[in-house]
Amino acid sequence: MSPNSRSQGIGRSLLAHLERFAATQGIFVLHLTSTDSAVGFYLQNGWRAERKVILNILGVNFEETYMVKRVKRRVESK
């Protein structure tokens, strides 16, 4: 992300949208891997760091952090 685009709430808004959409689809546990530089962002947004993992992309190993978040079930109002 461009430094000029940081701290404007864009990432937080995208995560909130993803979580709401997942809940509407019956998905209540989300998983991702994060680079070290982004782990803090996810932790601040309610994600939990589980463990380090190695991703092999086109023969190159990358160490990332496997993260999980439980999404709240939304109650529909009538």
ZATORDO-324245 format. One record per atom (N, C-alpha, C): atom name; x, y, z; residue in one letter; residue number from 1. Coordinates in nm, 4 decimals. Example, Ala and Ser with C-alpha at 12.3 -4.5 7.8 and 13.67 -1.06 7.14 Angstrom:
2
@site=N; px=1.3190; py=-0.5690; pz=0.7800; code=A; pos=1
@site=CA; px=1.2300; py=-0.4500; pz=0.7800; code=A; pos=1
@site=C; px=1.3200; py=-0.3300; pz=0.7800; code=A; pos=1
@site=N; px=1.2850; py=-0.2250; pz=0.7080; code=S; pos=2
@site=CA; px=1.3670; py=-0.1060; pz=0.7140; code=S; pos=2
@site=C; px=1.2900; py=0.0030; pz=0.7870; code=S; pos=2
***
This chain:
78
@site=N; px=0.0843; py=-0.1171; pz=0.0000; code=M; pos=1
@site=CA; px=0.0000; py=0.0000; pz=0.0000; code=M; pos=1
@site=C; px=0.0892; py=0.1239; pz=0.0000; code=M; pos=1
@site=N; px=0.0506; py=0.2211; pz=-0.0754; code=S; pos=2
@site=CA; px=0.1227; py=0.3474; pz=-0.0830; code=S; pos=2
@site=C; px=0.1235; py=0.4160; pz=0.0537; code=S; pos=2
@site=N; px=0.2353; py=0.4720; pz=0.0955; code=P; pos=3
@site=CA; px=0.2391; py=0.5439; pz=0.2234; code=P; pos=3
@site=C; px=0.1329; py=0.6540; pz=0.2324; code=P; pos=3
@site=N; px=0.0997; py=0.7162; pz=0.1208; code=N; pos=4
@site=CA; px=-0.0029; py=0.8213; pz=0.1207; code=N; pos=4
@site=C; px=-0.1423; py=0.7671; pz=0.1476; code=N; pos=4
@site=N; px=-0.1619; py=0.6363; pz=0.1283; code=S; pos=5
@site=CA; px=-0.2934; py=0.5749; pz=0.1469; code=S; pos=5
@site=C; px=-0.3103; py=0.5150; pz=0.2856; code=S; pos=5
@site=N; px=-0.2040; py=0.5143; pz=0.3648; code=R; pos=6
@site=CA; px=-0.2100; py=0.4511; pz=0.4961; code=R; pos=6
@site=C; px=-0.2838; py=0.5390; pz=0.5969; code=R; pos=6
@site=N; px=-0.3357; py=0.4726; pz=0.7000; code=S; pos=7
@site=CA; px=-0.4025; py=0.5394; pz=0.8134; code=S; pos=7
@site=C; px=-0.5266; py=0.6170; pz=0.7726; code=S; pos=7
@site=N; px=-0.5940; py=0.5728; pz=0.6674; code=Q; pos=8
@site=CA; px=-0.7182; py=0.6363; pz=0.6258; code=Q; pos=8
@site=C; px=-0.8381; py=0.5440; pz=0.6490; code=Q; pos=8
@site=N; px=-0.8131; py=0.4259; pz=0.7050; code=G; pos=9
@site=CA; px=-0.9219; py=0.3337; pz=0.7352; code=G; pos=9
@site=C; px=-0.9637; py=0.2449; pz=0.6199; code=G; pos=9
@site=N; px=-0.8903; py=0.2489; pz=0.5089; code=I; pos=10
@site=CA; px=-0.9278; py=0.1692; pz=0.3918; code=I; pos=10
@site=C; px=-0.9174; py=0.0200; pz=0.4215; code=I; pos=10
@site=N; px=-0.8068; py=-0.0235; pz=0.4769; code=G; pos=11
@site=CA; px=-0.7884; py=-0.1654; pz=0.5092; code=G; pos=11
@site=C; px=-0.8883; py=-0.2130; pz=0.6122; code=G; pos=11
@site=N; px=-0.9114; py=-0.1321; pz=0.7152; code=R; pos=12
@site=CA; px=-1.0080; py=-0.1666; pz=0.8194; code=R; pos=12
@site=C; px=-1.1484; py=-0.1799; pz=0.7603; code=R; pos=12
@site=N; px=-1.1832; py=-0.0898; pz=0.6679; code=S; pos=13
@site=CA; px=-1.3144; py=-0.0961; pz=0.6021; code=S; pos=13
@site=C; px=-1.3273; py=-0.2210; pz=0.5163; code=S; pos=13
@site=N; px=-1.2214; py=-0.2561; pz=0.4438; code=L; pos=14
@site=CA; px=-1.2242; py=-0.3768; pz=0.3611; code=L; pos=14
@site=C; px=-1.2408; py=-0.5023; pz=0.4466; code=L; pos=14
@site=N; px=-1.1692; py=-0.5083; pz=0.5593; code=L; pos=15
@site=CA; px=-1.1829; py=-0.6246; pz=0.6477; code=L; pos=15
@site=C; px=-1.3244; py=-0.6336; pz=0.7045; code=L; pos=15
@site=N; px=-1.3800; py=-0.5222; pz=0.7455; code=A; pos=16
@site=CA; px=-1.5156; py=-0.5220; pz=0.8011; code=A; pos=16
@site=C; px=-1.6154; py=-0.5710; pz=0.6961; code=A; pos=16
@site=N; px=-1.5989; py=-0.5268; pz=0.5727; code=H; pos=17
@site=CA; px=-1.6880; py=-0.5716; pz=0.4649; code=H; pos=17
@site=C; px=-1.6732; py=-0.7220; pz=0.4430; code=H; pos=17
@site=N; px=-1.5500; py=-0.7697; pz=0.4380; code=L; pos=18
@site=CA; px=-1.5242; py=-0.9129; pz=0.4211; code=L; pos=18
@site=C; px=-1.5906; py=-0.9938; pz=0.5319; code=L; pos=18
@site=N; px=-1.5779; py=-0.9481; pz=0.6561; code=E; pos=19
@site=CA; px=-1.6358; py=-1.0206; pz=0.7688; code=E; pos=19
@site=C; px=-1.7880; py=-1.0234; pz=0.7611; code=E; pos=19
@site=N; px=-1.8493; py=-0.9113; pz=0.7261; code=R; pos=20
@site=CA; px=-1.9956; py=-0.9076; pz=0.7121; code=R; pos=20
@site=C; px=-2.0410; py=-0.9999; pz=0.5988; code=R; pos=20
@site=N; px=-1.9707; py=-0.9944; pz=0.4869; code=F; pos=21
@site=CA; px=-2.0065; py=-1.0790; pz=0.3730; code=F; pos=21
@site=C; px=-1.9915; py=-1.2264; pz=0.4097; code=F; pos=21
@site=N; px=-1.8814; py=-1.2621; pz=0.4742; code=A; pos=22
@site=CA; px=-1.8595; py=-1.4014; pz=0.5143; code=A; pos=22
@site=C; px=-1.9744; py=-1.4495; pz=0.6016; code=A; pos=22
@site=N; px=-2.0155; py=-1.3677; pz=0.6982; code=A; pos=23
@site=CA; px=-2.1237; py=-1.4063; pz=0.7882; code=A; pos=23
@site=C; px=-2.2535; py=-1.4301; pz=0.7107; code=A; pos=23
@site=N; px=-2.2803; py=-1.3480; pz=0.6087; code=T; pos=24
@site=CA; px=-2.4031; py=-1.3673; pz=0.5301; code=T; pos=24
@site=C; px=-2.3974; py=-1.4965; pz=0.4493; code=T; pos=24
@site=N; px=-2.2771; py=-1.5465; pz=0.4258; code=Q; pos=25
@site=CA; px=-2.2601; py=-1.6703; pz=0.3501; code=Q; pos=25
@site=C; px=-2.2467; py=-1.7923; pz=0.4405; code=Q; pos=25
@site=N; px=-2.2616; py=-1.7713; pz=0.5709; code=G; pos=26
@site=CA; px=-2.2509; py=-1.8820; pz=0.6652; code=G; pos=26
@site=C; px=-2.1083; py=-1.9193; pz=0.6990; code=G; pos=26
@site=N; px=-2.0143; py=-1.8300; pz=0.6736; code=I; pos=27
@site=CA; px=-1.8726; py=-1.8541; pz=0.7045; code=I; pos=27
@site=C; px=-1.8413; py=-1.7769; pz=0.8321; code=I; pos=27
@site=N; px=-1.7992; py=-1.8481; pz=0.9373; code=F; pos=28
@site=CA; px=-1.7792; py=-1.7829; pz=1.0657; code=F; pos=28
@site=C; px=-1.6364; py=-1.7934; pz=1.1185; code=F; pos=28
@site=N; px=-1.5474; py=-1.8554; pz=1.0417; code=V; pos=29
@site=CA; px=-1.4055; py=-1.8581; pz=1.0771; code=V; pos=29
@site=C; px=-1.3267; py=-1.8234; pz=0.9510; code=V; pos=29
@site=N; px=-1.2444; py=-1.7191; pz=0.9615; code=L; pos=30
@site=CA; px=-1.1626; py=-1.6750; pz=0.8482; code=L; pos=30
@site=C; px=-1.0167; py=-1.7069; pz=0.8767; code=L; pos=30
@site=N; px=-0.9418; py=-1.7373; pz=0.7708; code=H; pos=31
@site=CA; px=-0.8007; py=-1.7727; pz=0.7814; code=H; pos=31
@site=C; px=-0.7219; py=-1.6909; pz=0.6796; code=H; pos=31
@site=N; px=-0.5994; py=-1.6518; pz=0.7158; code=L; pos=32
@site=CA; px=-0.5110; py=-1.5864; pz=0.6195; code=L; pos=32
@site=C; px=-0.3669; py=-1.6038; pz=0.6636; code=L; pos=32
@site=N; px=-0.2758; py=-1.5722; pz=0.5728; code=T; pos=33
@site=CA; px=-0.1355; py=-1.5621; pz=0.6113; code=T; pos=33
@site=C; px=-0.0943; py=-1.4179; pz=0.5913; code=T; pos=33
@site=N; px=-0.0063; py=-1.3712; pz=0.6794; code=S; pos=34
@site=CA; px=0.0352; py=-1.2313; pz=0.6779; code=S; pos=34
@site=C; px=0.1868; py=-1.2191; pz=0.6792; code=S; pos=34
@site=N; px=0.2358; py=-1.1180; pz=0.6107; code=T; pos=35
@site=CA; px=0.3771; py=-1.0840; pz=0.6208; code=T; pos=35
@site=C; px=0.4015; py=-1.0233; pz=0.7589; code=T; pos=35
@site=N; px=0.5267; py=-1.0256; pz=0.8037; code=D; pos=36
@site=CA; px=0.5595; py=-0.9694; pz=0.9347; code=D; pos=36
@site=C; px=0.5176; py=-0.8228; pz=0.9449; code=D; pos=36
@site=N; px=0.5296; py=-0.7493; pz=0.8358; code=S; pos=37
@site=CA; px=0.4985; py=-0.6061; pz=0.8401; code=S; pos=37
@site=C; px=0.3497; py=-0.5782; pz=0.8574; code=S; pos=37
@site=N; px=0.2626; py=-0.6749; pz=0.8306; code=A; pos=38
@site=CA; px=0.1185; py=-0.6527; pz=0.8408; code=A; pos=38
@site=C; px=0.0541; py=-0.7227; pz=0.9607; code=A; pos=38
@site=N; px=0.1298; py=-0.8029; pz=1.0348; code=V; pos=39
@site=CA; px=0.0725; py=-0.8768; pz=1.1476; code=V; pos=39
@site=C; px=0.0074; py=-0.7808; pz=1.2476; code=V; pos=39
@site=N; px=0.0706; py=-0.6717; pz=1.2797; code=G; pos=40
@site=CA; px=0.0166; py=-0.5750; pz=1.3756; code=G; pos=40
@site=C; px=-0.1186; py=-0.5212; pz=1.3326; code=G; pos=40
@site=N; px=-0.1342; py=-0.4943; pz=1.2041; code=F; pos=41
@site=CA; px=-0.2616; py=-0.4459; pz=1.1506; code=F; pos=41
@site=C; px=-0.3724; py=-0.5466; pz=1.1777; code=F; pos=41
@site=N; px=-0.3460; py=-0.6735; pz=1.1475; code=Y; pos=42
@site=CA; px=-0.4479; py=-0.7756; pz=1.1689; code=Y; pos=42
@site=C; px=-0.4769; py=-0.7957; pz=1.3178; code=Y; pos=42
@site=N; px=-0.3737; py=-0.7931; pz=1.4017; code=L; pos=43
@site=CA; px=-0.3953; py=-0.8066; pz=1.5456; code=L; pos=43
@site=C; px=-0.4853; py=-0.6939; pz=1.5971; code=L; pos=43
@site=N; px=-0.4633; py=-0.5727; pz=1.5498; code=Q; pos=44
@site=CA; px=-0.5452; py=-0.4581; pz=1.5911; code=Q; pos=44
@site=C; px=-0.6902; py=-0.4718; pz=1.5460; code=Q; pos=44
@site=N; px=-0.7131; py=-0.5551; pz=1.4462; code=N; pos=45
@site=CA; px=-0.8478; py=-0.5741; pz=1.3931; code=N; pos=45
@site=C; px=-0.9099; py=-0.7071; pz=1.4359; code=N; pos=45
@site=N; px=-0.8580; py=-0.7612; pz=1.5455; code=G; pos=46
@site=CA; px=-0.9218; py=-0.8777; pz=1.6064; code=G; pos=46
@site=C; px=-0.8756; py=-1.0135; pz=1.5595; code=G; pos=46
@site=N; px=-0.7743; py=-1.0188; pz=1.4736; code=W; pos=47
@site=CA; px=-0.7235; py=-1.1477; pz=1.4284; code=W; pos=47
@site=C; px=-0.6285; py=-1.2038; pz=1.5335; code=W; pos=47
@site=N; px=-0.6098; py=-1.3358; pz=1.5325; code=R; pos=48
@site=CA; px=-0.5203; py=-1.4041; pz=1.6250; code=R; pos=48
@site=C; px=-0.4086; py=-1.4707; pz=1.5463; code=R; pos=48
@site=N; px=-0.2853; py=-1.4457; pz=1.5870; code=A; pos=49
@site=CA; px=-0.1701; py=-1.5109; pz=1.5247; code=A; pos=49
@site=C; px=-0.1593; py=-1.6525; pz=1.5806; code=A; pos=49
@site=N; px=-0.1540; py=-1.7517; pz=1.4911; code=E; pos=50
@site=CA; px=-0.1500; py=-1.8917; pz=1.5329; code=E; pos=50
@site=C; px=-0.0088; py=-1.9487; pz=1.5311; code=E; pos=50
@site=N; px=0.0580; py=-1.9335; pz=1.4171; code=R; pos=51
@site=CA; px=0.1911; py=-1.9951; pz=1.4023; code=R; pos=51
@site=C; px=0.2592; py=-1.9401; pz=1.2779; code=R; pos=51
@site=N; px=0.3885; py=-1.9612; pz=1.2698; code=K; pos=52
@site=CA; px=0.4647; py=-1.9272; pz=1.1492; code=K; pos=52
@site=C; px=0.4476; py=-2.0398; pz=1.0480; code=K; pos=52
@site=N; px=0.4375; py=-2.0044; pz=0.9210; code=V; pos=53
@site=CA; px=0.4277; py=-2.1022; pz=0.8132; code=V; pos=53
@site=C; px=0.5232; py=-2.0619; pz=0.7021; code=V; pos=53
@site=N; px=0.5608; py=-2.1594; pz=0.6212; code=I; pos=54
@site=CA; px=0.6446; py=-2.1324; pz=0.5045; code=I; pos=54
@site=C; px=0.5586; py=-2.1516; pz=0.3806; code=I; pos=54
@site=N; px=0.5480; py=-2.0477; pz=0.2998; code=L; pos=55
@site=CA; px=0.4780; py=-2.0561; pz=0.1722; code=L; pos=55
@site=C; px=0.5827; py=-2.0683; pz=0.0631; code=L; pos=55
@site=N; px=0.5631; py=-2.1610; pz=-0.0289; code=N; pos=56
@site=CA; px=0.6538; py=-2.1753; pz=-0.1424; code=N; pos=56
@site=C; px=0.5804; py=-2.1243; pz=-0.2654; code=N; pos=56
@site=N; px=0.6296; py=-2.0131; pz=-0.3177; code=I; pos=57
@site=CA; px=0.5688; py=-1.9516; pz=-0.4352; code=I; pos=57
@site=C; px=0.6723; py=-1.9499; pz=-0.5466; code=I; pos=57
@site=N; px=0.6439; py=-2.0276; pz=-0.6518; code=L; pos=58
@site=CA; px=0.7349; py=-2.0391; pz=-0.7660; code=L; pos=58
@site=C; px=0.8764; py=-2.0743; pz=-0.7234; code=L; pos=58
@site=N; px=0.8868; py=-2.1654; pz=-0.6257; code=G; pos=59
@site=CA; px=1.0171; py=-2.2143; pz=-0.5819; code=G; pos=59
@site=C; px=1.0870; py=-2.1272; pz=-0.4793; code=G; pos=59
@site=N; px=1.0230; py=-2.0200; pz=-0.4350; code=V; pos=60
@site=CA; px=1.0831; py=-1.9303; pz=-0.3358; code=V; pos=60
@site=C; px=1.0039; py=-1.9433; pz=-0.2062; code=V; pos=60
@site=N; px=1.0743; py=-1.9683; pz=-0.0952; code=N; pos=61
@site=CA; px=1.0092; py=-1.9814; pz=0.0343; code=N; pos=61
@site=C; px=0.9908; py=-1.8453; pz=0.1002; code=N; pos=61
@site=N; px=0.8716; py=-1.8244; pz=0.1554; code=F; pos=62
@site=CA; px=0.8407; py=-1.7027; pz=0.2292; code=F; pos=62
@site=C; px=0.7865; py=-1.7433; pz=0.3648; code=F; pos=62
@site=N; px=0.8417; py=-1.6856; pz=0.4728; code=E; pos=63
@site=CA; px=0.7884; py=-1.7111; pz=0.6061; code=E; pos=63
@site=C; px=0.6783; py=-1.6097; pz=0.6341; code=E; pos=63
@site=N; px=0.5621; py=-1.6597; pz=0.6708; code=E; pos=64
@site=CA; px=0.4495; py=-1.5738; pz=0.7033; code=E; pos=64
@site=C; px=0.3852; py=-1.6228; pz=0.8321; code=E; pos=64
@site=N; px=0.2905; py=-1.5473; pz=0.8820; code=T; pos=65
@site=CA; px=0.2184; py=-1.5834; pz=1.0037; code=T; pos=65
@site=C; px=0.0774; py=-1.6253; pz=0.9653; code=T; pos=65
@site=N; px=0.0382; py=-1.7448; pz=1.0068; code=Y; pos=66
@site=CA; px=-0.0970; py=-1.7950; pz=0.9838; code=Y; pos=66
@site=C; px=-0.1857; py=-1.7327; pz=1.0906; code=Y; pos=66
@site=N; px=-0.2967; py=-1.6713; pz=1.0478; code=M; pos=67
@site=CA; px=-0.3842; py=-1.5991; pz=1.1388; code=M; pos=67
@site=C; px=-0.5290; py=-1.6438; pz=1.1212; code=M; pos=67
@site=N; px=-0.6080; py=-1.6294; pz=1.2285; code=V; pos=68
@site=CA; px=-0.7471; py=-1.6735; pz=1.2294; code=V; pos=68
@site=C; px=-0.8329; py=-1.5659; pz=1.2958; code=V; pos=68
@site=N; px=-0.9567; py=-1.5531; pz=1.2472; code=K; pos=69
@site=CA; px=-1.0547; py=-1.4680; pz=1.3144; code=K; pos=69
@site=C; px=-1.1908; py=-1.5350; pz=1.3085; code=K; pos=69
@site=N; px=-1.2559; py=-1.5402; pz=1.4235; code=R; pos=70
@site=CA; px=-1.3937; py=-1.5883; pz=1.4294; code=R; pos=70
@site=C; px=-1.4847; py=-1.4697; pz=1.4027; code=R; pos=70
@site=N; px=-1.5751; py=-1.4872; pz=1.3089; code=V; pos=71
@site=CA; px=-1.6678; py=-1.3815; pz=1.2691; code=V; pos=71
@site=C; px=-1.7960; py=-1.3977; pz=1.3483; code=V; pos=71
@site=N; px=-1.8455; py=-1.2878; pz=1.4005; code=K; pos=72
@site=CA; px=-1.9703; py=-1.2920; pz=1.4779; code=K; pos=72
@site=C; px=-2.0882; py=-1.3200; pz=1.3857; code=K; pos=72
@site=N; px=-2.1757; py=-1.4035; pz=1.4333; code=R; pos=73
@site=CA; px=-2.3004; py=-1.4293; pz=1.3610; code=R; pos=73
@site=C; px=-2.3881; py=-1.3065; pz=1.3777; code=R; pos=73
@site=N; px=-2.4368; py=-1.2556; pz=1.2697; code=R; pos=74
@site=CA; px=-2.5202; py=-1.1359; pz=1.2714; code=R; pos=74
@site=C; px=-2.6675; py=-1.1780; pz=1.2847; code=R; pos=74
@site=N; px=-2.7377; py=-1.1123; pz=1.3727; code=V; pos=75
@site=CA; px=-2.8805; py=-1.1378; pz=1.3882; code=V; pos=75
@site=C; px=-2.9546; py=-1.0398; pz=1.2989; code=V; pos=75
@site=N; px=-3.0367; py=-1.0948; pz=1.2102; code=E; pos=76
@site=CA; px=-3.1162; py=-1.0111; pz=1.1190; code=E; pos=76
@site=C; px=-3.2294; py=-0.9460; pz=1.1961; code=E; pos=76
@site=N; px=-3.2488; py=-0.8159; pz=1.1770; code=S; pos=77
@site=CA; px=-3.3626; py=-0.7490; pz=1.2403; code=S; pos=77
@site=C; px=-3.4837; py=-0.7592; pz=1.1500; code=S; pos=77
@site=N; px=-3.6028; py=-0.7702; pz=1.2106; code=K; pos=78
@site=CA; px=-3.7255; py=-0.7869; pz=1.1314; code=K; pos=78
@site=C; px=-3.8026; py=-0.6573; pz=1.1241; code=K; pos=78
***
